[in-house]
Amino acid sequence: MTAPAIAIGKFDALHKGHFALVQAAAQYGTPVVLHFSGMAEALGWPVRKPLCGEDERLDVYQIWSEALTRRVHPCCFPFAAVRDLSPEQFVDVLQQRFEPAAIVVGEDFRFGCKRSGSVEDLQRLCAAVGIHTHIHRLVKEDDSEIISSSRIRSFLAAGAVVDAAHMLGRPYAIRGMVCAGDGRGRGMGFPTANITEPEELFPAQGVYAAWASFPEIDFITEMVEEQQPVPNERFLAAVNIGSQPSIGSNRMVSCEAHLLDWQGNAYGKNLRLEFIERIRDEQQFAHAEAVSVQIQKDITAIRRQYVTSE
């Protein structure tokens, strides 16, 4: 393995700006993605759902490795272990731990205790120990809007999953364990796989078209035409994220995915949903028949738009 080239950042969303850092690092050596865990807890910030959970993160690293034709190596430091280091001590830790050929950071990068170190300080300190530094300009979407995790969160809060996908460089996805629901969907002829606690942040409440898959599937299920699923095989889905206002108030926000052309029992299994587009707002209906009619309209619209496209 060639000497490592370390891309340093939050790497919380693994968006196109983050990939640009890793892409630059790959020019100097074996790319290493260095990010920090426990930052919110250490700084007393509110802990938020991630935009990219651990399982999804591993898949993205694999995608990046294939794009670069070089394996991307993830590395995570506890933020509490480095927060009180001086800029000089921080560079010493990197030198001793990695002996890197290069360090790549964004132009807004700060480091060291109380963010005391600038990119100019990084260049000076690295030059003193023979490490090349690459300061990358912030990446913009369509040469106008800076790509950032906070902007992606804003898009998701508005249900704008298409805009979020543009900044991520891939569709936004969530993963979670399928749990038993109240059976209302099945009773109306639209059985759903229900997720209440995904790894990632829910997008805004509403109805979405999505691709559904069961990563590392290990159970027998019945398919249309008696086919069997394979790991990561995708099924078009109509997904409702919301609190089901037609049923009652004060319900927990959950995710119900009706997988088109799929039958089986997925309880206790990991489900991945890759969002394509938001179809409509969540609505309240007067009775179950009206709910059923609207679900059928949603499914018909999703089939018409996406059944032949992948």
C-alpha positions as CSV (number, residue, x, y, z in Angstrom):
1,M,0.0,0.0,0.0
2,T,1.3,3.4,-0.9
3,A,1.6,6.1,1.8
4,P,-1.7,7.3,3.1
5,A,-3.2,10.6,2.1
6,I,-5.6,11.8,4.7
7,A,-8.9,13.6,3.9
8,I,-10.1,15.3,7.1
9,G,-13.6,16.5,7.7
10,K,-16.9,15.9,9.4
11,F,-17.9,13.4,6.7
12,D,-21.4,13.2,8.2
13,A,-23.4,13.1,5.0
14,L,-20.8,11.8,2.7
15,H,-21.9,14.2,0.0
16,K,-20.3,15.4,-3.2
17,G,-18.1,17.9,-1.3
18,H,-16.8,15.1,0.9
19,F,-16.1,12.9,-2.1
20,A,-14.1,15.8,-3.7
21,L,-11.8,15.7,-0.7
22,V,-11.3,12.0,-1.0
23,Q,-10.8,12.3,-4.8
24,A,-8.1,14.8,-4.2
25,A,-6.4,12.6,-1.5
26,A,-6.3,9.7,-4.0
27,Q,-3.9,11.8,-6.1
28,Y,-1.3,11.7,-3.4
29,G,-1.6,8.2,-2.0
30,T,-3.9,5.7,-0.4
31,P,-7.0,7.7,0.5
32,V,-8.0,7.7,4.2
33,V,-11.2,9.3,5.3
34,L,-10.7,10.7,8.8
35,H,-13.7,11.9,10.8
36,F,-14.5,12.4,14.4
37,S,-17.2,10.7,16.6
38,G,-18.9,12.1,19.6
39,M,-18.6,15.8,18.6
40,A,-22.1,16.7,19.6
41,E,-21.9,15.0,22.9
42,A,-18.5,16.6,23.7
43,L,-19.6,20.1,22.8
44,G,-23.0,19.8,24.4
45,W,-24.9,20.1,21.0
46,P,-28.2,18.4,20.4
47,V,-27.6,14.9,19.1
48,R,-29.3,14.6,15.7
49,K,-30.1,11.6,13.6
50,P,-27.4,11.1,11.0
51,L,-27.8,11.6,7.3
52,C,-25.7,8.4,6.7
53,G,-25.8,5.5,9.2
54,E,-23.0,3.1,9.7
55,D,-24.2,0.5,7.2
56,E,-25.0,3.1,4.6
57,R,-21.6,4.6,5.2
58,L,-19.8,1.4,4.4
59,D,-21.7,1.1,1.1
60,V,-20.8,4.6,0.1
61,Y,-17.2,4.0,0.8
62,Q,-17.4,1.0,-1.5
63,I,-19.0,3.1,-4.2
64,W,-16.2,5.7,-3.8
65,S,-13.6,3.0,-4.0
66,E,-15.0,1.7,-7.2
67,A,-15.2,5.2,-8.7
68,L,-11.5,5.9,-7.8
69,T,-10.3,2.4,-8.5
70,R,-8.6,2.6,-5.2
71,R,-9.8,1.4,-1.9
72,V,-11.0,4.1,0.5
73,H,-10.0,3.5,4.1
74,P,-12.2,4.9,6.8
75,C,-10.8,6.0,10.1
76,C,-12.6,7.6,13.1
77,F,-11.1,9.4,16.0
78,P,-13.1,10.1,19.2
79,F,-13.5,13.9,19.2
80,A,-12.9,14.0,23.0
81,A,-9.4,12.6,22.4
82,V,-8.3,15.5,20.2
83,R,-10.5,18.5,21.2
84,D,-7.9,19.9,23.7
85,L,-4.8,19.4,21.4
86,S,-2.9,22.4,20.2
87,P,-2.5,22.7,16.4
88,E,1.1,21.4,16.8
89,Q,0.0,18.4,18.8
90,F,-2.8,17.6,16.4
91,V,-0.3,17.4,13.5
92,D,2.1,15.4,15.6
93,V,-0.7,12.8,16.2
94,L,-1.4,12.6,12.5
95,Q,2.3,12.2,11.8
96,Q,2.8,9.5,14.4
97,R,-0.4,7.6,13.6
98,F,-0.3,7.7,9.8
99,E,3.0,9.0,8.5
100,P,1.0,10.5,5.7
101,A,2.2,11.7,2.3
102,A,-0.5,14.4,2.2
103,I,-3.3,15.9,4.2
104,V,-6.4,17.2,2.3
105,V,-8.9,19.6,3.9
106,G,-11.5,22.1,2.8
107,E,-10.7,25.8,2.7
108,D,-12.9,26.4,5.8
109,F,-11.1,23.8,7.9
110,R,-10.2,24.7,11.5
111,F,-8.3,22.5,14.0
112,G,-6.8,22.4,17.4
113,C,-8.2,23.5,20.8
114,K,-11.0,26.0,20.4
115,R,-10.5,25.9,16.6
116,S,-7.3,27.9,17.0
117,G,-5.6,26.5,13.9
118,S,-6.2,27.8,10.3
119,V,-5.4,26.2,7.0
120,E,-2.3,28.4,6.8
121,D,-1.2,27.0,10.2
122,L,-1.8,23.5,8.8
123,Q,0.3,24.2,5.8
124,R,3.2,25.6,7.9
125,L,3.1,22.7,10.5
126,C,2.9,20.0,7.8
127,A,5.7,21.5,5.7
128,A,8.0,21.3,8.8
129,V,7.6,17.5,8.9
130,G,7.5,16.9,5.2
131,I,3.8,16.4,4.7
132,H,2.2,17.9,1.6
133,T,-1.1,19.8,2.2
134,H,-3.9,20.3,-0.3
135,I,-6.5,23.0,0.5
136,H,-9.6,22.2,-1.4
137,R,-12.1,24.9,-2.4
138,L,-15.6,24.4,-1.2
139,V,-17.7,22.5,-3.8
140,K,-20.8,24.2,-5.1
141,E,-23.9,22.8,-6.7
142,D,-24.3,24.3,-10.2
143,D,-21.5,26.8,-9.4
144,S,-23.8,28.6,-7.1
145,E,-24.8,26.9,-3.8
146,I,-22.2,25.5,-1.5
147,I,-22.8,21.8,-0.9
148,S,-23.2,21.2,2.9
149,S,-24.8,18.8,5.3
150,S,-27.0,21.6,6.8
151,R,-28.4,22.4,3.3
152,I,-29.2,18.7,2.8
153,R,-31.0,18.6,6.1
154,S,-33.0,21.6,5.0
155,F,-34.0,19.9,1.8
156,L,-35.0,16.7,3.7
157,A,-37.1,18.8,6.1
158,A,-39.0,20.1,3.2
159,G,-39.3,16.6,1.5
160,A,-37.1,17.8,-1.3
161,V,-35.4,14.4,-1.7
162,V,-34.5,15.2,-5.4
163,D,-32.5,18.3,-4.3
164,A,-30.9,16.3,-1.5
165,A,-29.8,13.7,-4.0
166,H,-28.2,16.3,-6.2
167,M,-26.0,17.3,-3.3
168,L,-25.3,13.8,-2.1
169,G,-24.4,12.5,-5.5
170,R,-26.8,9.6,-4.9
171,P,-30.4,9.1,-3.7
172,Y,-31.0,9.7,0.0
173,A,-31.6,6.4,1.8
174,I,-32.7,5.2,5.2
175,R,-32.4,1.7,6.8
176,G,-34.2,0.2,9.7
177,M,-35.6,-3.0,11.1
178,V,-39.1,-4.0,9.9
179,C,-41.5,-4.2,12.8
180,A,-45.1,-5.3,13.1
181,G,-47.7,-2.6,12.5
182,D,-51.4,-2.6,13.2
183,G,-52.3,-4.5,10.1
184,R,-54.5,-1.7,8.6
185,G,-52.6,-1.7,5.3
186,R,-52.9,-5.4,4.9
187,G,-56.6,-5.2,5.7
188,M,-57.0,-2.8,2.8
189,G,-55.0,-5.0,0.4
190,F,-51.8,-2.9,0.7
191,P,-49.5,-4.7,3.2
192,T,-46.6,-2.6,4.4
193,A,-43.2,-3.1,5.8
194,N,-43.0,-0.7,8.8
195,I,-40.0,1.1,10.2
196,T,-40.2,3.2,13.4
197,E,-36.5,3.7,14.3
198,P,-34.3,4.0,11.2
199,E,-30.6,4.7,11.5
200,E,-31.0,7.9,9.5
201,L,-33.1,11.0,9.6
202,F,-36.7,10.7,8.2
203,P,-37.4,13.1,5.4
204,A,-40.6,15.3,5.8
205,Q,-43.9,13.6,6.3
206,G,-45.6,12.6,3.1
207,V,-45.8,10.0,0.4
208,Y,-42.8,9.1,-1.6
209,A,-41.8,6.9,-4.5
210,A,-38.8,4.8,-3.5
211,W,-36.7,1.7,-4.2
212,A,-36.8,-0.9,-1.5
213,S,-34.3,-3.7,-0.9
214,F,-33.3,-6.2,1.8
215,P,-29.5,-6.0,2.2
216,E,-27.9,-9.4,2.9
217,I,-31.2,-11.1,2.7
218,D,-31.2,-14.4,4.6
219,F,-34.8,-15.5,4.7
220,I,-37.2,-17.3,2.4
221,T,-40.0,-15.2,1.0
222,E,-42.6,-15.7,-1.7
223,M,-42.3,-13.6,-4.9
224,V,-44.7,-13.0,-7.7
225,E,-44.3,-15.9,-10.1
226,E,-42.5,-17.9,-7.3
227,Q,-39.2,-16.1,-7.8
228,Q,-36.8,-15.7,-4.9
229,P,-35.2,-12.4,-3.9
230,V,-31.5,-11.9,-3.9
231,P,-29.5,-9.5,-1.7
232,N,-30.1,-5.8,-2.6
233,E,-32.6,-6.7,-5.3
234,R,-34.8,-3.6,-5.7
235,F,-38.5,-3.3,-5.6
236,L,-40.5,-0.2,-6.4
237,A,-42.3,1.1,-3.3
238,A,-44.9,3.6,-2.2
239,V,-43.7,4.9,1.1
240,N,-45.7,6.9,3.7
241,I,-43.8,8.8,6.4
242,G,-46.1,10.3,9.0
243,S,-48.2,10.0,12.1
244,Q,-51.3,8.5,10.4
245,P,-53.6,11.4,11.2
246,S,-56.6,9.5,9.9
247,I,-56.2,6.9,12.7
248,G,-55.6,9.2,15.7
249,S,-53.5,12.0,17.2
250,N,-50.2,11.9,19.0
251,R,-48.9,8.8,17.1
252,M,-45.2,8.3,16.6
253,V,-43.9,9.2,13.2
254,S,-43.2,6.0,11.3
255,C,-42.5,4.8,7.9
256,E,-44.8,2.4,6.0
257,A,-43.5,1.0,2.7
258,H,-45.8,-0.9,0.3
259,L,-43.5,-2.9,-1.9
260,L,-45.0,-3.3,-5.4
261,D,-44.9,-6.9,-6.8
262,W,-43.5,-8.4,-3.6
263,Q,-45.1,-10.7,-1.0
264,G,-43.7,-12.1,2.2
265,N,-42.9,-11.7,5.8
266,A,-40.1,-9.3,6.5
267,Y,-40.5,-8.8,10.2
268,G,-37.2,-8.4,12.1
269,K,-35.3,-7.9,8.9
270,N,-33.3,-4.9,7.7
271,L,-35.0,-2.8,5.0
272,R,-33.3,-0.1,2.9
273,L,-35.4,2.6,1.3
274,E,-33.9,4.8,-1.4
275,F,-36.1,7.8,-2.0
276,I,-36.9,8.8,-5.6
277,E,-39.4,11.6,-5.2
278,R,-42.1,13.0,-2.9
279,I,-45.5,12.4,-4.4
280,R,-47.7,14.4,-2.0
281,D,-48.3,15.6,1.5
282,E,-49.6,13.4,4.2
283,Q,-53.4,13.7,4.3
284,Q,-56.2,13.1,6.8
285,F,-59.2,11.1,5.5
286,A,-62.7,10.6,6.9
287,H,-62.8,6.9,6.5
288,A,-60.8,3.8,5.5
289,E,-62.4,3.6,2.1
290,A,-61.0,7.1,1.2
291,V,-57.6,6.0,2.4
292,S,-57.7,2.9,0.2
293,V,-58.7,4.9,-2.9
294,Q,-55.9,7.4,-2.4
295,I,-53.3,4.6,-1.8
296,Q,-54.4,3.0,-5.1
297,K,-54.0,6.4,-6.9
298,D,-50.5,6.8,-5.4
299,I,-49.5,3.3,-6.5
300,T,-50.9,3.8,-10.0
301,A,-49.0,7.1,-10.3
302,I,-45.7,5.6,-9.1
303,R,-46.1,2.6,-11.5
304,R,-46.8,4.9,-14.4
305,Q,-43.8,7.1,-13.7
306,Y,-41.2,4.5,-12.6
307,V,-42.1,0.9,-13.4
308,T,-39.9,0.9,-16.5
309,S,-37.1,3.1,-15.2
310,E,-34.2,2.3,-12.9
